[in-house]
């Protein structure tokens, strides 16, 4: 008995008698099209890498050598080769920094503030002016914040330290005693809520100011700076 050849199934007509649309076979991308896409992607990667490299070079060109503290140095203590060094960091034109080339000049100066390890050194943080001078005394004045100017105080400000012992009542015609002083440093408030202002006064005024200043029995009046 001879086997029959199988015939391809004819499309089944729809309910309205029309044949369904023939399926269109998917056309796979040719090797040339895939190669063109790979070239475009590679060009984009190269362009992105070039831009990144240019940005990195520009950032590297902005880096400069500056001074950095390698150890803690307290206010007034000398700057030595053991506690300061150089580091290369990103430069910021809005922030004044001592450059690496300033290192020989800075060694031997003193800290104008408490300097911490890792701190970048600014010009205002060091000084070659040692206080107090031979004809001066440095007196720490403890005052309530309400007896300070609202704008605060900074080194070099000229003050009139007004003495007002507790329990003393001055008459209307009697002006309170005052001592001229210059701010050397400020700190606080401390655990008692007092601000401590180191002031420079003459040797003759130091013994008069010291006992009242320790108890906060003074007020500070800000005088104009000398031109």
C-alpha positions as CSV (number, residue, x, y, z in Angstrom):
1,X,0.0,0.0,0.0
2,X,1.5,3.4,-1.0
3,X,1.7,6.1,1.6
4,X,0.0,9.4,0.8
5,X,2.0,12.6,0.8
6,X,0.8,15.0,3.4
7,X,-0.5,18.2,2.0
8,X,0.0,21.6,3.8
9,X,-3.0,22.6,5.7
10,X,-5.0,25.3,3.9
11,X,-6.0,28.3,6.0
12,X,-9.3,28.0,7.7
13,X,-11.8,30.5,6.4
14,X,-13.3,32.8,9.0
15,X,-16.9,33.0,9.8
16,X,-17.5,35.6,7.1
17,X,-15.9,33.5,4.5
18,X,-12.7,35.5,4.3
19,X,-9.3,33.9,4.7
20,X,-7.2,35.3,7.7
21,X,-4.2,37.5,6.8
22,X,-1.0,35.7,6.1
23,X,1.7,35.9,8.7
24,X,4.7,37.9,7.7
25,X,8.0,36.3,8.7
26,X,10.4,38.4,10.9
27,X,13.4,39.7,9.1
28,X,16.6,39.3,11.1
29,X,19.2,42.1,11.0
30,X,21.9,41.5,8.6
31,X,25.5,41.2,9.7
32,X,26.3,44.6,8.2
33,X,23.6,46.4,10.2
34,X,24.8,44.8,13.5
35,X,28.4,45.9,12.6
36,X,27.3,49.5,12.1
37,X,25.5,49.6,15.5
38,X,28.6,48.3,17.2
39,X,30.7,51.0,15.6
40,X,28.3,53.8,16.7
41,X,28.3,52.4,20.3
42,X,32.1,52.2,20.4
43,X,32.4,55.8,19.1
44,X,30.1,57.0,21.9
45,X,32.2,55.1,24.6
46,X,35.4,56.7,23.2
47,X,33.9,60.2,23.2
48,X,32.7,59.8,26.8
49,X,36.1,58.5,28.0
50,X,37.8,61.5,26.3
51,X,35.5,64.0,28.0
52,X,36.0,62.3,31.4
53,X,39.8,62.4,30.9
54,X,39.7,66.1,30.0
55,X,37.6,66.8,33.1
56,X,40.1,64.9,35.3
57,X,43.1,66.8,33.8
58,X,41.3,70.1,34.4
59,X,40.6,69.2,38.0
60,X,44.2,68.1,38.5
61,X,45.4,71.5,37.2
62,X,43.3,73.2,39.9
63,X,45.1,71.4,42.7
64,X,47.8,73.3,44.7
65,X,50.2,72.7,47.5
66,X,49.0,74.2,50.8
67,X,50.0,74.0,54.5
68,X,48.3,71.5,56.7
69,X,48.7,70.8,60.4
70,X,50.2,67.5,61.3
71,X,49.8,67.9,65.1
72,X,47.5,69.9,67.4
73,X,49.0,73.3,68.4
74,X,47.4,75.4,71.1
75,X,47.0,79.2,70.9
76,X,50.3,81.0,71.3
77,X,52.4,77.9,70.8
78,X,55.2,78.0,68.2
79,X,54.8,76.5,64.7
80,X,57.6,74.0,64.0
81,X,58.6,71.6,61.2
82,X,57.2,68.8,63.4
83,X,53.6,70.1,63.5
84,X,53.1,71.5,60.0
85,X,53.6,70.1,56.5
86,X,52.3,70.5,52.9
87,X,49.5,68.8,51.0
88,X,48.1,69.0,47.5
89,X,44.4,69.8,47.5
90,X,41.8,71.3,45.2
91,X,42.2,75.1,45.1
92,X,39.3,77.4,46.0
93,X,39.9,81.0,45.0
94,X,37.4,82.2,47.6
95,X,39.3,80.7,50.5
96,X,42.7,82.2,51.5
97,X,45.2,79.5,52.2
98,X,48.9,79.5,53.0
99,X,50.7,77.9,50.1
100,X,53.4,75.2,50.3
101,X,56.0,77.8,49.4
102,X,55.2,79.7,52.6
103,X,56.4,76.8,54.8
104,X,59.9,78.3,55.6
105,X,58.3,81.6,56.6
106,X,55.6,80.1,58.8
107,X,58.0,77.9,60.8
108,X,58.9,79.9,63.9
109,X,55.6,81.8,64.0
110,X,52.9,81.2,66.6
111,X,49.4,79.9,66.5
112,X,46.8,82.8,66.6
113,X,44.1,80.2,67.4
114,X,43.9,76.6,68.5
115,X,45.1,74.6,65.4
116,X,43.9,71.0,65.0
117,X,45.6,68.1,63.2
118,X,44.5,68.0,59.6
119,X,43.4,71.6,59.5
120,X,44.4,73.6,56.4
121,X,46.3,76.8,57.5
122,X,44.9,80.2,56.7
123,X,46.9,83.4,57.1
124,X,44.8,84.6,60.0
125,X,45.7,81.4,62.0
126,X,49.4,82.3,62.5
127,X,51.1,85.3,63.8
128,X,54.6,86.6,64.6
129,X,53.2,89.0,67.2
130,X,53.7,87.6,70.7
131,X,51.5,88.8,73.5
132,X,51.5,90.2,76.0
133,X,54.2,92.8,75.4
134,X,56.7,93.7,78.2
135,X,54.5,96.7,79.3
136,X,51.2,94.7,79.1
137,X,49.3,92.1,81.1
138,X,46.8,89.6,79.6
139,X,43.6,89.4,81.8
140,X,40.9,86.8,81.1
141,X,37.5,88.5,81.5
142,X,34.5,86.3,82.3
143,X,31.3,88.1,81.2
144,X,27.7,87.1,80.6
145,X,26.8,87.1,76.9
146,X,24.3,89.9,77.5
147,X,27.2,92.2,78.4
148,X,28.9,91.6,75.1
149,X,28.2,93.5,71.8
150,X,25.7,91.6,69.7
151,X,28.1,91.5,66.7
152,X,30.7,89.7,68.9
153,X,34.3,90.5,69.4
154,X,37.5,89.7,67.4
155,X,41.2,90.0,68.1
156,X,42.3,93.6,67.8
157,X,39.0,95.2,68.9
158,X,39.5,98.1,71.3
159,X,37.4,98.0,74.4
160,X,36.5,100.0,77.4
161,X,36.1,97.5,80.3
162,X,33.6,99.1,82.7
163,X,34.1,98.0,86.3
164,X,30.9,97.4,88.3
165,X,31.4,95.5,91.5
166,X,28.3,93.7,92.8
167,X,26.4,95.7,95.5
168,X,28.0,99.0,94.5
169,X,25.5,101.6,93.6
170,X,26.8,104.6,91.7
171,X,25.2,108.0,91.9
172,X,23.8,109.7,88.8
173,X,26.8,112.1,88.7
174,X,29.4,109.4,89.2
175,X,30.7,107.7,86.1
176,X,31.7,104.1,86.4
177,X,35.4,103.3,86.3
178,X,36.7,102.0,83.0
179,X,39.9,100.5,81.7
180,X,41.1,100.6,78.1
181,X,41.9,97.2,76.7
182,X,42.5,95.3,73.4
183,X,40.9,91.9,72.6
184,X,43.5,89.2,72.3
185,X,41.3,86.1,72.1
186,X,37.7,85.0,72.8
187,X,36.3,81.6,73.9
188,X,33.0,80.2,75.3
189,X,30.5,80.1,76.6
190,X,31.9,77.8,79.3
191,X,30.1,75.5,81.7
192,X,28.8,78.4,83.7
193,X,27.4,80.1,80.7
194,X,30.1,82.8,80.6
195,X,32.1,84.1,77.7
196,X,35.9,84.4,78.3
197,X,37.6,87.3,76.6
198,X,41.3,87.6,76.9
199,X,42.2,91.3,77.0
200,X,45.5,93.2,76.9
201,X,45.8,96.0,79.4
202,X,48.7,98.1,80.8
203,X,50.6,96.7,83.7
204,X,49.2,99.4,86.0
205,X,45.6,98.4,85.2
206,X,46.1,94.7,85.4
207,X,45.8,94.3,89.3
208,X,42.7,96.5,89.3
209,X,40.9,94.5,86.6
210,X,41.9,91.0,87.5
211,X,39.8,90.4,90.7
212,X,36.6,91.8,89.2
213,X,37.1,90.2,85.8
214,X,37.3,86.7,87.4
215,X,33.8,87.1,88.9
216,X,32.2,88.6,85.8
217,X,31.7,92.0,87.5
218,X,32.5,94.0,84.4
219,X,30.9,95.1,81.1
220,X,32.6,95.6,77.8
221,X,32.1,98.7,75.6
222,X,33.4,98.5,72.0
223,X,35.5,101.5,71.0
224,X,36.3,102.4,67.3
225,X,39.3,100.8,65.8
226,X,42.4,102.9,65.2
227,X,42.8,103.8,61.5
